[in-house]
Amino acid sequence: MGWFASDGINAGQYGTVSYSFIRVNDDGVKPFYSGSEFKNLVIWQMKNGWAIMLAWTTEGEQDGIYVHDISILHDDHSECTDPGFVGCDYAVAPPDNPPPNYIETSSQATIGADQGGGGKITNVLVKDVTVETKAYRPFFLGVQENYWGDSGTGILDTWTFENIAFWEDPMTTSKILGGPMNWYQVNNIKFINVRYDDQEPLKEPWDANYFDYTLRDVGSIFFCPNESCPSFGGTKTEKKAKARKSKKGKVSKGDKMGKKKKKEDTLRN
């Protein structure tokens, strides 16, 4: 437990956190690094920070982050009504030298990432999460320059949010913010069986009442009511698999010449 600007748990690369109760005023859990697994947790999110914060100023390549079986008892962001705040967060502090396409947008949410660093974060799975009280903003996923990380060159690719239940309608829409450089900075994102207030799962076409990703160009975003969701496109794994399959169906130049010679020998005989 912690107060004021106290963060929760960051266990480092290949760290595992399980069977814990977390009540802090800043980010509850921070699974930032490769191989992290956070499971079977109860989180009381207070007025600052995020319950599940997946990136902030991440650098390097981070791959394979798994967060699952989480109960969020409270999301106290909804209690902040002061006009000087967005949720319970101050207005976004711009970078020292903002680029021409800089967008000043608030990011505070229950789950997600606000990547101000230059790192690439891939293969993230957040699954089986229940939020029991009203959330200010359920999700924020984005790459943007901010006061703490002014790179804006990071990448979020191949992220899945599955079986996420918010027991009440949120106060404001979730946001997906593409990077300032190119659409591929936020790409291959799936929301599978995400529900608000016991309604039907979100599905295509996306509902503007719940999600906004029109602020900057983004890559492939999928909303699916169940696991029958399109496969991720353009990942290295899929490209390699397609290349192997393609090669299997091809006849090499040597094989062609061998077949031609065999046919000529048959005709001569």
HUSULGI-V43258 format. One record per residue. RES is the residue in one letter. PHI is phi in whole degrees, 0 to 359 (* if undefined). BURIAL is 1 if it has 9 or more other C-alpha atoms within 8 Angstrom, else 0. D_LAST is the distance of its C-alpha to the last C-alpha in Angstrom with 1 decimal. Layout:
RES,PHI,BURIAL,D_LAST / RES,PHI,BURIAL,D_LAST
This chain:
M,*,0,89.0 / G,204,1,90.0 / W,232,0,92.1 / F,56,0,92.4 / A,253,1,89.1 / S,280,1,87.8 / D,278,1,84.0 / G,273,1,82.4 / I,245,0,79.5 / N,233,0,76.7 / A,262,1,74.9 / G,77,1,72.6 / Q,298,0,68.9 / Y,58,1,67.5 / G,277,1,71.0 / T,235,1,71.8 / V,235,1,75.0 / S,210,0,75.7 / Y,48,0,78.6 / S,225,0,81.1 / F,252,0,83.8 / I,233,1,84.0 / R,225,1,86.9 / V,222,1,87.2 / N,267,1,88.3 / D,247,1,85.3 / D,299,1,81.6 / G,290,1,81.1 / V,232,1,77.7 / K,228,1,75.6 / P,280,1,72.1 / F,268,1,71.0 / Y,240,1,68.5 / S,307,1,65.0 / G,76,1,64.8 / S,290,1,68.2 / E,225,1,68.9 / F,240,1,72.2 / K,213,1,72.7 / N,52,1,75.4 / L,239,1,78.1 / V,242,1,81.2 / I,238,1,82.3 / W,252,1,85.5 / Q,273,1,84.9 / M,270,1,88.2 / K,279,1,89.0 / N,245,1,87.0 / G,79,1,83.4 / W,236,1,80.5 / A,293,1,79.8 / I,235,1,76.1 / M,253,1,75.6 / L,260,1,71.9 / A,195,1,72.2 / W,221,1,75.1 / T,228,1,74.5 / T,295,1,71.2 / E,238,1,69.4 / G,75,0,66.0 / E,255,0,63.1 / Q,240,1,64.1 / D,216,1,61.6 / G,80,1,61.9 / I,248,1,65.4 / Y,230,1,66.3 / V,234,1,69.6 / H,205,1,70.2 / D,57,1,72.8 / I,239,1,75.7 / S,247,1,79.0 / I,256,1,81.0 / L,288,1,84.5 / H,221,1,86.1 / D,231,1,85.2 / D,284,1,88.5 / H,303,1,87.2 / S,292,1,88.4 / E,275,0,92.0 / C,269,1,92.2 / T,238,0,93.7 / D,299,0,95.3 / P,296,0,94.3 / G,281,0,93.7 / F,241,1,90.8 / V,242,1,87.3 / G,69,1,86.9 / C,245,1,88.8 / D,252,1,87.3 / Y,296,0,88.9 / A,304,0,87.3 / V,301,1,84.2 / A,275,0,85.2 / P,290,1,83.2 / P,293,1,81.6 / D,298,0,83.5 / N,233,0,81.4 / P,296,0,79.6 / P,288,0,76.6 / P,301,0,76.7 / N,262,0,74.9 / Y,296,1,77.0 / I,240,0,77.9 / E,271,0,80.9 / T,221,0,80.2 / S,287,0,81.5 / S,233,0,79.1 / Q,305,1,81.1 / A,207,1,79.3 / T,280,1,78.8 / I,226,1,75.2 / G,145,1,73.0 / A,209,1,72.6 / D,234,1,74.4 / Q,276,1,72.2 / G,260,1,74.1 / G,272,1,72.1 / G,255,1,68.8 / G,281,1,66.8 / K,252,1,63.7 / I,241,1,64.1 / T,231,1,61.1 / N,55,1,60.3 / V,251,1,63.8 / L,233,1,64.5 / V,243,1,68.0 / K,219,1,68.1 / D,59,1,70.7 / V,238,1,73.8 / T,239,1,77.0 / V,247,1,79.7 / E,271,1,82.9 / T,233,1,85.2 / K,300,1,85.0 / A,258,1,83.0 / Y,291,1,83.9 / R,223,1,80.2 / P,297,1,77.4 / F,230,1,74.7 / F,221,1,74.4 / L,231,1,71.1 / G,192,1,71.2 / V,240,1,70.8 / Q,205,1,73.9 / E,286,1,76.2 / N,215,1,79.4 / Y,298,1,82.4 / W,266,0,80.7 / G,215,1,77.2 / D,253,1,76.7 / S,283,1,73.1 / G,71,1,71.6 / T,253,1,68.0 / G,291,1,67.2 / I,224,1,64.4 / L,245,1,64.4 / D,220,1,60.9 / T,67,1,59.6 / W,240,1,62.9 / T,231,1,63.4 / F,242,1,66.7 / E,230,1,66.4 / N,57,1,69.0 / I,249,1,72.0 / A,240,1,75.1 / F,257,1,78.2 / W,286,1,81.0 / E,227,1,82.8 / D,296,1,81.9 / P,286,1,81.9 / M,281,1,84.6 / T,213,0,82.1 / T,286,1,78.5 / S,286,1,75.8 / K,228,1,74.2 / I,236,1,70.8 / L,248,1,71.3 / G,295,1,68.3 / G,289,1,68.5 / P,286,1,70.1 / M,265,0,67.0 / N,198,1,64.1 / W,297,1,63.2 / Y,288,1,60.8 / Q,291,1,63.8 / V,230,1,64.4 / N,210,1,61.1 / N,59,1,59.4 / I,245,1,62.6 / K,241,1,62.7 / F,239,1,65.7 / I,246,1,64.8 / N,53,1,67.6 / V,261,1,70.4 / R,234,1,73.6 / Y,238,1,77.1 / D,52,1,80.1 / D,60,1,77.9 / Q,274,0,76.3 / E,297,0,72.6 / P,300,1,70.2 / L,297,1,69.7 / K,208,1,66.5 / E,292,0,65.0 / P,287,0,66.4 / W,300,0,68.6 / D,264,1,72.4 / A,296,0,74.4 / N,289,0,77.4 / Y,245,0,75.7 / F,224,1,73.4 / D,232,1,73.6 / Y,228,1,70.7 / T,258,0,71.5 / L,290,1,73.4 / R,212,1,70.3 / D,298,1,66.6 / V,233,1,64.8 / G,275,1,61.1 / S,281,0,59.8 / I,235,1,62.6 / F,239,1,62.0 / F,242,1,64.6 / C,229,1,63.3 / P,287,1,65.2 / N,208,0,62.9 / E,288,0,60.0 / S,282,0,57.5 / C,251,1,57.8 / P,303,0,55.1 / S,287,0,53.3 / F,296,0,54.5 / G,253,0,52.5 / G,84,0,51.7 / T,282,0,52.4 / K,299,0,50.5 / T,299,0,49.3 / E,293,1,47.9 / K,297,1,46.2 / K,295,0,44.5 / A,298,0,43.4 / K,296,0,42.0 / A,296,0,40.1 / R,297,0,38.5 / K,297,0,37.6 / S,296,0,36.1 / K,294,0,34.0 / K,300,0,32.6 / G,277,0,31.2 / K,266,0,29.5 / V,259,0,26.0 / S,292,0,26.3 / K,299,0,24.8 / G,296,0,22.9 / D,297,0,21.4 / K,299,1,20.4 / M,294,0,18.6 / G,297,0,16.8 / K,295,0,15.6 / K,296,0,14.6 / K,295,0,12.5 / K,297,0,10.8 / K,295,0,10.1 / E,295,0,8.8 / D,298,0,6.3 / T,296,0,5.3 / L,294,0,5.5 / R,295,0,3.8 / N,286,0,0.0
